[in-house]
């Protein structure tokens, strides 16, 4: 997927200052779903174009890491590697975030000046709604043009493509252009690739400040932006449609936002709980099974008690990305000497798993096919047999608290199952009886009186 921004006028090479990206060299950025490249296909005093190219890794998508929906064929047959979707929005805010904020110390006056800009986006999915692009961008002062091809010239009966190449031109601040694109791409996409929390309301309102409330299609924009979260759309619209917000209202909103920001994300709570359980066990050597992004590994590397950490995952590409996130190439020697990265499957006996004080499988077991669970049990509890094993997994009962989830659906497209609290306890008792462990079960996250906590954790300790 490709976004280009062209600046026409005088001294247009200053676009590099505004974007904080040097026109004289291409730059590469590692993202959780692939790579991004920034380069300048044309540079002159009168016309300069910057390009943002996303190279999505389809294997990561197929594994359900990001962009998954309902599993099955969707993970393998989808438009995510090439269509302009919310992946592009997140890349824009990650790579051009400073430009979006309007900051440019070297060209302050230029950042505050409306410029003659043209943006082109490839492969936006409007599903044949020929007026959508004009409805969204023309009220903002842009000239809008679109191109659409047939699905296949050899088979005209197949009809037209649901994708358009969009071009918008106008005299606008660069920060405003980026904010408009950031907000409106998901209005086309209608399926964000990441989990949406209520914080997304503040993102929409922050990036829509100064224009969204006056947009004639603000209700359509908001509802499509939150197509899977109707309650969030209602809350956002309540704010946008409010005619007289008093100072008291502003104070209350600020306090509510501060309270929301102070809330610790579930994944952070989960990692802290597991880290504390590892330290409480007295372990000095730990293997992080199914390490993924290595968030737990990173926390354990900071602990003086931990002398050895091995991060293990079945995916080589995941381990490569983990090494990049950990900055392995410039890691301090005392941390680097603690760390080992290992590619291995968790459902086969592997002598490299042996000899650790503690093994952790954080949100891993639910990704294993039920028929393979006995193999996982033997590989970890019988053959590796560490003194402590820590398992976390979702509590399916708590899913009733998530408004976006359909009844009986799972929390992630790659989950093969999710246990109730009773089922997890039954499995833990089975492990203890078969392999000679005792287990203490606890919950992680906000507690619901009826449904418990979103995450359940079992700390298994070897008897004797």
C-alpha positions as CSV (number, residue, x, y, z in Angstrom):
1,X,0.0,0.0,0.0
2,X,1.3,3.4,-0.9
3,X,0.7,7.0,0.2
4,X,2.4,9.9,-1.7
5,X,2.3,13.6,-0.7
6,X,3.3,16.2,-3.3
7,X,4.2,19.8,-2.4
8,X,4.2,22.3,-5.3
9,X,5.4,25.9,-5.1
10,X,8.8,27.3,-4.1
11,X,11.5,25.6,-2.2
12,X,9.4,22.5,-2.0
13,X,12.4,20.5,-0.8
14,X,11.4,21.9,2.6
15,X,8.8,19.1,2.7
16,X,11.7,17.0,4.1
17,X,11.9,19.4,7.1
18,X,8.1,19.3,7.6
19,X,8.0,15.5,7.5
20,X,11.3,15.2,9.5
21,X,12.6,12.8,6.8
22,X,15.6,13.6,4.7
23,X,14.9,13.6,0.9
24,X,18.5,12.5,0.2
25,X,18.1,9.0,1.5
26,X,15.5,6.3,1.8
27,X,14.5,5.2,5.3
28,X,13.2,1.9,6.6
29,X,11.0,1.3,9.7
30,X,10.2,-1.9,11.5
31,X,6.5,-2.3,12.3
32,X,4.7,-5.1,14.2
33,X,3.0,-6.1,10.9
34,X,5.8,-5.6,8.4
35,X,8.1,-2.9,7.2
36,X,7.6,0.7,6.1
37,X,9.8,2.7,3.7
38,X,9.9,6.5,3.3
39,X,11.6,7.8,0.1
40,X,11.3,10.7,-2.3
41,X,10.5,9.7,-6.0
42,X,10.9,13.3,-7.1
43,X,12.7,16.3,-5.6
44,X,13.1,19.8,-7.0
45,X,12.6,23.4,-6.0
46,X,9.2,23.5,-7.6
47,X,7.8,20.0,-6.9
48,X,8.7,17.4,-4.3
49,X,7.0,14.1,-3.5
50,X,7.4,12.0,-0.4
51,X,6.2,8.4,-0.4
52,X,5.3,6.1,2.4
53,X,5.3,2.4,1.3
54,X,4.0,-0.4,3.6
55,X,5.3,-3.9,3.0
56,X,2.9,-6.1,5.0
57,X,4.1,-9.6,5.9
58,X,1.3,-11.9,4.9
59,X,2.7,-14.8,7.0
60,X,2.3,-12.7,10.1
61,X,-1.3,-12.1,9.1
62,X,-2.0,-15.7,8.4
63,X,-0.6,-16.7,11.9
64,X,-3.2,-14.4,13.4
65,X,-0.7,-12.0,14.9
66,X,-2.5,-8.9,13.5
67,X,-5.3,-8.3,11.1
68,X,-7.1,-11.6,11.8
69,X,-10.9,-11.6,11.9
70,X,-12.6,-15.0,12.4
71,X,-9.8,-17.4,11.5
72,X,-10.3,-20.0,8.8
73,X,-9.8,-18.8,5.2
74,X,-9.9,-15.1,6.2
75,X,-6.4,-15.4,7.6
76,X,-5.1,-16.6,4.3
77,X,-7.4,-14.9,1.7
78,X,-7.7,-11.2,2.5
79,X,-6.7,-7.8,1.2
80,X,-4.5,-6.8,4.1
81,X,-1.1,-7.0,2.3
82,X,-2.1,-4.5,-0.4
83,X,-5.2,-2.4,0.4
84,X,-4.9,0.9,2.3
85,X,-6.4,0.1,5.6
86,X,-5.9,1.0,9.3
87,X,-2.4,-0.4,8.9
88,X,-1.7,2.8,6.9
89,X,-3.2,5.0,9.6
90,X,-1.0,3.5,12.3
91,X,2.0,3.8,10.1
92,X,1.2,7.5,9.5
93,X,1.0,8.3,13.2
94,X,4.1,6.2,13.9
95,X,6.4,7.6,11.2
96,X,4.9,11.1,10.6
97,X,3.7,11.7,14.2
98,X,5.8,14.8,14.7
99,X,4.5,16.3,11.4
100,X,1.0,15.5,12.5
101,X,1.5,17.5,15.6
102,X,2.5,20.5,13.5
103,X,6.0,20.7,15.1
104,X,8.9,21.9,13.0
105,X,11.5,24.0,14.7
106,X,13.6,24.6,11.6
107,X,10.6,25.8,9.5
108,X,8.1,26.9,12.1
109,X,6.4,29.4,9.8
110,X,6.1,26.8,7.0
111,X,4.4,24.3,9.3
112,X,1.8,27.0,10.2
113,X,1.2,27.9,6.5
114,X,-1.4,26.3,4.2
115,X,0.5,24.7,1.3
116,X,-0.5,23.4,-2.1
117,X,-0.5,19.7,-1.4
118,X,-1.7,16.6,-3.2
119,X,-2.0,13.2,-1.6
120,X,-2.6,10.0,-3.4
121,X,-3.7,6.7,-1.7
122,X,-3.8,3.4,-3.5
123,X,-6.4,0.7,-3.1
124,X,-9.0,2.2,-0.7
125,X,-12.0,-0.1,-0.3
126,X,-15.2,1.8,-0.8
127,X,-17.2,-1.3,-2.0
128,X,-18.5,0.6,-5.0
129,X,-19.8,3.6,-3.0
130,X,-18.9,6.2,-5.7
131,X,-19.8,9.2,-3.5
132,X,-18.0,8.2,-0.4
133,X,-14.7,9.8,-1.1
134,X,-16.3,13.1,-2.2
135,X,-18.5,13.1,0.9
136,X,-15.6,12.7,3.2
137,X,-12.9,15.0,1.6
138,X,-14.8,17.7,-0.4
139,X,-16.3,19.4,2.7
140,X,-12.7,19.8,3.9
141,X,-11.8,21.9,0.8
142,X,-10.1,19.3,-1.3
143,X,-10.5,18.6,-5.0
144,X,-11.2,14.9,-5.1
145,X,-10.7,12.4,-8.0
146,X,-10.8,8.6,-8.0
147,X,-9.8,5.9,-10.4
148,X,-11.4,2.5,-10.4
149,X,-10.8,-0.5,-12.6
150,X,-12.8,-3.6,-13.4
151,X,-12.0,-6.7,-11.5
152,X,-10.6,-8.4,-14.7
153,X,-10.6,-7.0,-18.2
154,X,-11.0,-10.5,-19.6
155,X,-14.2,-11.1,-17.5
156,X,-16.2,-7.9,-17.6
157,X,-19.2,-9.7,-16.2
158,X,-17.3,-9.8,-12.9
159,X,-18.0,-6.1,-12.5
160,X,-16.0,-3.2,-11.1
161,X,-13.4,-3.4,-8.4
162,X,-14.4,-2.4,-4.8
163,X,-11.1,-0.5,-4.5
164,X,-10.3,3.0,-5.7
165,X,-7.1,5.0,-6.1
166,X,-7.8,8.3,-4.4
167,X,-6.2,11.7,-5.1
168,X,-7.0,14.8,-3.0
169,X,-5.6,18.2,-3.7
170,X,-5.9,21.4,-1.7
171,X,-4.2,24.3,0.0
172,X,-3.9,23.1,3.6
173,X,-1.4,22.7,6.4
174,X,0.6,19.5,6.2
175,X,-0.5,18.6,9.8
176,X,-4.1,19.0,8.8
177,X,-3.7,16.8,5.7
178,X,-2.2,14.0,7.7
179,X,-4.9,14.2,10.4
180,X,-7.6,14.1,7.7
181,X,-6.1,11.0,6.1
182,X,-5.4,9.3,9.5
183,X,-9.0,9.7,10.6
184,X,-10.8,8.9,7.3
185,X,-8.9,5.8,6.1
186,X,-10.7,3.7,8.8
187,X,-14.0,5.2,7.6
188,X,-13.3,3.4,4.3
189,X,-11.8,0.3,5.9
190,X,-14.4,-0.3,8.7
191,X,-12.2,-3.0,10.2
192,X,-9.4,-1.9,12.3
193,X,-6.6,-4.5,12.6
194,X,-6.0,-3.8,16.3
195,X,-8.1,-4.1,19.4
196,X,-10.1,-1.0,20.0
197,X,-10.6,0.4,23.5
198,X,-12.4,3.5,24.7
199,X,-9.2,5.4,24.3
200,X,-10.0,5.4,20.6
201,X,-12.7,8.0,21.2
202,X,-10.1,10.4,22.4
203,X,-7.9,9.7,19.4
204,X,-10.7,10.4,17.0
205,X,-11.6,13.7,18.8
206,X,-8.0,14.8,19.2
207,X,-7.2,14.3,15.5
208,X,-10.6,15.6,14.4
209,X,-10.2,18.7,16.5
210,X,-11.1,21.8,14.5
211,X,-12.8,20.1,11.6
212,X,-14.8,17.0,12.5
213,X,-17.5,18.7,14.6
214,X,-18.3,21.0,11.6
215,X,-18.2,18.2,9.0
216,X,-21.6,17.7,7.4
217,X,-21.1,13.9,7.5
218,X,-19.6,13.7,11.0
219,X,-22.3,11.2,12.1
220,X,-21.5,8.9,9.1
221,X,-17.7,9.3,9.8
222,X,-18.1,8.5,13.4
223,X,-20.4,5.5,13.0
224,X,-18.2,4.0,10.3
225,X,-15.0,4.7,12.3
226,X,-16.5,2.7,15.2
227,X,-18.4,0.2,13.0
228,X,-17.8,-2.6,15.5
229,X,-18.3,-0.4,18.6
230,X,-21.7,1.3,18.5
231,X,-21.4,2.5,22.1
232,X,-18.2,4.3,21.3
233,X,-19.8,6.0,18.3
234,X,-22.6,7.2,20.5
235,X,-20.2,8.6,23.0
236,X,-18.1,10.4,20.4
237,X,-21.2,11.8,18.7
238,X,-22.6,13.0,22.0
239,X,-19.4,15.1,22.4
240,X,-19.4,16.3,18.8
241,X,-23.0,17.3,18.8
242,X,-22.9,19.1,22.1
243,X,-23.6,22.8,21.4
244,X,-22.6,24.3,24.8
245,X,-19.9,22.5,26.7
246,X,-19.3,24.5,29.9
247,X,-16.0,24.8,31.8
248,X,-17.4,22.4,34.3
249,X,-18.0,19.9,31.5
250,X,-14.5,20.4,30.3
251,X,-13.1,19.8,33.7
252,X,-15.1,16.6,34.1
253,X,-14.0,15.4,30.7
254,X,-10.4,16.1,31.5
255,X,-10.7,14.2,34.8
256,X,-12.4,11.3,33.1
257,X,-9.6,11.2,30.5
258,X,-6.9,11.4,33.2
259,X,-8.6,8.6,35.0
260,X,-8.8,6.5,31.8
261,X,-5.2,7.2,31.0
262,X,-4.2,6.2,34.5
263,X,-5.8,2.8,34.1
264,X,-3.2,0.1,33.5
265,X,-3.8,-2.0,30.3
266,X,-4.6,-5.6,30.9
267,X,-1.5,-6.9,29.1
268,X,0.7,-4.7,31.4
269,X,-1.1,-6.1,34.4
270,X,-0.6,-9.6,33.1
271,X,3.1,-9.2,32.5
272,X,3.7,-7.7,35.9
273,X,1.7,-10.5,37.6
274,X,3.7,-13.1,35.9
275,X,7.0,-11.4,36.6
276,X,6.1,-11.1,40.3
277,X,5.2,-14.8,40.3
278,X,8.5,-15.7,38.8
279,X,10.4,-13.7,41.4
280,X,8.3,-15.1,44.2
281,X,9.2,-18.6,43.1
282,X,12.9,-17.9,43.7
283,X,13.8,-18.7,40.1
284,X,17.1,-17.5,38.7
285,X,16.7,-19.1,35.2
286,X,13.5,-18.8,33.2
287,X,12.3,-19.9,29.8
288,X,9.6,-17.8,28.2
289,X,7.6,-20.2,26.0
290,X,5.8,-18.7,23.1
291,X,7.6,-15.4,23.8
292,X,6.0,-13.4,21.0
293,X,7.1,-9.7,21.4
294,X,9.3,-10.7,24.4
295,X,7.6,-8.3,26.8
296,X,7.9,-10.7,29.6
297,X,11.5,-11.5,28.6
298,X,12.3,-7.8,28.6
299,X,10.9,-7.3,32.2
300,X,12.9,-10.3,33.5
301,X,16.2,-9.1,32.0
302,X,15.9,-6.1,34.3
303,X,15.7,-8.2,37.4
304,X,19.0,-8.9,39.3
305,X,17.6,-12.1,40.6
306,X,17.3,-13.5,37.1
307,X,20.6,-14.8,35.7
308,X,19.4,-16.5,32.6
309,X,16.3,-15.9,30.3
310,X,15.5,-17.9,27.2
311,X,12.9,-16.6,24.8
312,X,11.3,-19.4,22.8
313,X,8.9,-19.2,19.9
314,X,8.0,-21.5,17.0
315,X,8.2,-18.6,14.5
316,X,11.6,-17.5,13.2
317,X,10.2,-14.2,12.0
318,X,8.7,-13.5,15.4
319,X,12.1,-14.1,17.0
320,X,13.8,-11.8,14.5
321,X,11.3,-9.0,15.3
322,X,11.7,-9.7,19.0
323,X,15.5,-9.2,18.6
324,X,14.8,-5.9,17.0
325,X,12.4,-4.8,19.7
326,X,14.9,-5.8,22.3
327,X,17.7,-3.8,20.5
328,X,19.8,-6.9,20.6
329,X,22.5,-5.4,18.5
330,X,23.2,-2.7,21.0
331,X,22.1,-4.3,24.3
332,X,24.3,-3.8,27.3
333,X,26.6,-6.7,27.8
334,X,25.3,-7.7,31.2
335,X,21.8,-8.0,29.8
336,X,22.9,-9.7,26.5
337,X,24.8,-12.3,28.5
338,X,21.6,-13.3,30.2
339,X,19.6,-13.8,27.0
340,X,19.1,-16.7,24.6
341,X,16.7,-16.8,21.7
342,X,15.4,-20.2,20.7
343,X,13.2,-21.5,17.9
344,X,11.2,-24.5,18.9
345,X,7.8,-26.1,19.0
346,X,6.1,-26.5,22.4
347,X,4.4,-29.8,21.5
348,X,7.5,-31.8,21.1
349,X,10.1,-33.0,23.6
350,X,13.1,-30.7,23.5
351,X,16.1,-31.2,25.7
352,X,16.8,-27.5,25.5
353,X,13.7,-26.9,27.6
354,X,15.3,-28.8,30.5
355,X,17.2,-27.3,33.4
356,X,15.3,-24.1,34.0
357,X,13.9,-23.1,37.4
358,X,10.8,-21.7,35.9
359,X,8.8,-22.0,32.6
360,X,6.2,-19.4,31.6
361,X,3.5,-19.7,28.9
362,X,1.7,-16.4,28.8
363,X,-1.5,-16.4,26.7
364,X,-0.1,-19.4,24.7
365,X,-2.0,-22.6,25.5
366,X,-5.2,-21.3,23.8
367,X,-3.4,-21.1,20.5
368,X,-2.7,-24.9,20.5
369,X,-5.1,-27.3,18.9
370,X,-7.0,-29.2,21.7
371,X,-5.7,-32.5,20.3
372,X,-2.1,-31.3,20.8
373,X,-2.6,-30.2,24.4
374,X,-1.5,-33.6,25.8
375,X,1.7,-33.3,23.8
376,X,2.3,-29.8,25.3
377,X,1.6,-31.2,28.8
378,X,4.2,-33.9,28.5
379,X,6.8,-31.6,26.8
380,X,6.6,-29.1,29.7
381,X,5.5,-30.9,32.8
382,X,6.9,-34.4,32.2
383,X,10.1,-34.0,30.2
384,X,11.3,-30.4,31.0
385,X,9.8,-30.6,34.5
386,X,10.9,-27.2,35.9
387,X,10.3,-26.5,39.5
388,X,7.7,-23.8,38.6
389,X,5.4,-23.5,35.6
390,X,3.3,-20.3,35.1
391,X,0.4,-20.5,32.7
392,X,-2.0,-17.6,31.8
393,X,-5.0,-17.9,29.6
394,X,-8.2,-16.0,28.9
395,X,-11.4,-16.6,30.9
396,X,-14.1,-17.0,28.3
397,X,-16.8,-16.1,30.8
398,X,-15.5,-12.6,31.0
399,X,-16.0,-12.1,27.2
400,X,-19.6,-11.1,28.0
401,X,-18.2,-7.8,29.2
402,X,-16.9,-7.0,25.7
403,X,-19.6,-5.2,23.7
404,X,-18.1,-6.0,20.3
405,X,-17.9,-9.7,20.8
406,X,-20.6,-12.0,19.5
407,X,-22.0,-14.7,21.8
408,X,-19.8,-17.8,22.0
409,X,-17.0,-16.1,20.0
410,X,-13.4,-16.2,21.0
411,X,-11.2,-13.2,21.9
412,X,-8.7,-13.7,19.1
413,X,-9.0,-15.2,15.6
414,X,-6.1,-17.6,16.3
415,X,-7.5,-19.0,19.5
416,X,-8.4,-22.6,19.2
417,X,-10.4,-22.6,22.5
418,X,-10.9,-20.6,25.7
419,X,-11.6,-22.1,29.1
420,X,-14.1,-21.1,31.7
421,X,-12.8,-20.8,35.2
422,X,-14.1,-24.2,36.1
423,X,-12.5,-25.8,33.0
424,X,-9.1,-24.2,33.8
425,X,-9.3,-25.4,37.3
426,X,-10.2,-28.9,36.1
427,X,-7.3,-28.9,33.7
428,X,-4.9,-27.7,36.5
429,X,-6.1,-30.5,38.8
430,X,-5.4,-33.0,36.0
431,X,-1.9,-31.6,35.6
432,X,-1.2,-31.8,39.3
433,X,-2.5,-35.4,39.6
434,X,-0.6,-36.7,36.5
435,X,2.7,-34.9,36.8
436,X,3.2,-34.3,40.6
437,X,2.6,-30.6,40.9
438,X,0.4,-28.4,43.1
439,X,-1.2,-25.3,41.7
440,X,-2.4,-21.9,42.9
441,X,-4.9,-20.1,40.6
442,X,-5.5,-16.4,40.6
443,X,-7.1,-13.8,38.4
444,X,-5.6,-10.8,36.5
445,X,-7.4,-7.6,35.6
446,X,-10.6,-6.0,36.6
447,X,-12.9,-8.3,38.6
448,X,-16.6,-8.8,37.6
449,X,-18.7,-10.2,40.4
450,X,-20.4,-12.6,38.0
451,X,-17.7,-13.4,35.4
452,X,-14.5,-13.1,37.3
453,X,-11.4,-11.6,35.7
454,X,-10.4,-11.4,32.0
455,X,-7.2,-13.5,32.6
456,X,-6.7,-16.5,34.8
457,X,-3.2,-17.6,36.0
458,X,-2.0,-20.9,37.4
459,X,1.3,-21.1,39.2
460,X,2.3,-24.8,39.3
461,X,5.0,-25.9,41.8
462,X,6.7,-29.3,41.6
463,X,6.0,-31.4,44.6
464,X,9.0,-32.6,46.6
